[in-house]
Amino acid sequence: MKDLEKEIELIKERNKRVEKDKAWETSWTRRICIMILTYIVVVIYSYIVQKYNNIFFSSIVPVIGFTLSTLSLKLVRKIWEKKKEN
């Protein structure tokens, strides 16, 4: 019986994590941060390569924007989660 109770508690904990993940993925905070970071990357990138017309340079913009947003959003998410708890 204790094993069953333990399993139920584990499932409840997992469900809470899944709900937090879903709330973060659909939050406006996340969306706005991605938009701002992508915009900043594109502006800086455009300024740097304005004298070049190369498909390889142009193709790297989305990669840089995505990478920076995923790396920096971890910090934003921690702050967001703390505010949600309060």
C-alpha positions as CSV (number, residue, x, y, z in Angstrom):
1,M,0.0,0.0,0.0
2,K,2.9,2.4,0.8
3,D,4.4,1.8,-2.6
4,L,1.1,2.8,-4.2
5,E,1.0,6.0,-2.1
6,K,4.6,6.8,-3.0
7,E,3.8,6.3,-6.7
8,I,0.8,8.6,-6.5
9,E,2.9,11.3,-4.8
10,L,5.6,11.0,-7.5
11,I,2.9,11.4,-10.2
12,K,1.5,14.4,-8.5
13,E,5.0,16.0,-8.3
14,R,5.6,15.3,-12.0
15,N,2.2,16.8,-12.9
16,K,3.2,20.0,-11.0
17,R,6.4,20.2,-13.0
18,V,4.6,19.6,-16.2
19,E,2.0,22.3,-15.4
20,K,4.9,24.8,-14.6
21,D,6.6,23.9,-17.9
22,K,3.4,24.4,-19.8
23,A,2.7,27.7,-18.1
24,W,6.2,29.0,-18.9
25,E,6.0,27.8,-22.6
26,T,2.8,29.8,-23.1
27,S,3.6,32.8,-21.0
28,W,3.8,36.3,-22.4
29,T,7.0,36.9,-20.5
30,R,8.8,34.2,-22.5
31,R,7.4,35.4,-25.8
32,I,8.3,39.0,-25.2
33,C,11.8,38.1,-24.1
34,I,12.3,36.0,-27.2
35,M,11.1,38.8,-29.4
36,I,13.3,41.4,-27.7
37,L,16.4,39.2,-27.8
38,T,15.8,38.3,-31.4
39,Y,15.4,41.9,-32.4
40,I,18.6,42.9,-30.6
41,V,20.5,40.1,-32.3
42,V,19.2,41.1,-35.7
43,V,20.0,44.8,-35.2
44,I,23.6,44.1,-34.0
45,Y,24.1,41.5,-36.7
46,S,22.8,43.8,-39.4
47,Y,25.0,46.6,-38.3
48,I,28.1,44.4,-38.3
49,V,27.5,42.8,-41.7
50,Q,25.9,45.6,-43.6
51,K,28.8,45.7,-46.0
52,Y,28.6,42.1,-46.9
53,N,26.1,40.2,-49.0
54,N,26.7,36.6,-48.1
55,I,24.0,33.8,-47.7
56,F,26.1,32.1,-45.0
57,F,26.1,35.3,-42.9
58,S,22.4,35.8,-43.4
59,S,21.6,32.3,-42.5
60,I,23.2,32.5,-39.1
61,V,20.9,35.2,-37.7
62,P,18.1,32.8,-36.6
63,V,20.6,30.4,-35.1
64,I,22.2,33.1,-33.0
65,G,18.9,34.5,-31.9
66,F,17.5,31.1,-30.9
67,T,20.7,30.1,-29.1
68,L,20.9,33.4,-27.1
69,S,17.2,33.3,-26.2
70,T,17.4,29.7,-24.9
71,L,20.6,30.4,-22.9
72,S,19.3,33.6,-21.3
73,L,15.7,32.6,-20.8
74,K,16.8,30.2,-18.0
75,L,17.5,33.2,-15.7
76,V,14.3,34.9,-16.8
77,R,12.3,31.7,-16.1
78,K,13.7,31.4,-12.5
79,I,12.7,35.0,-11.8
80,W,9.2,34.4,-13.4
81,E,8.7,31.2,-11.3
82,K,9.6,33.0,-8.1
83,K,7.1,35.8,-8.8
84,K,4.4,33.2,-9.7
85,E,4.9,31.4,-6.3
86,N,4.4,34.7,-4.4
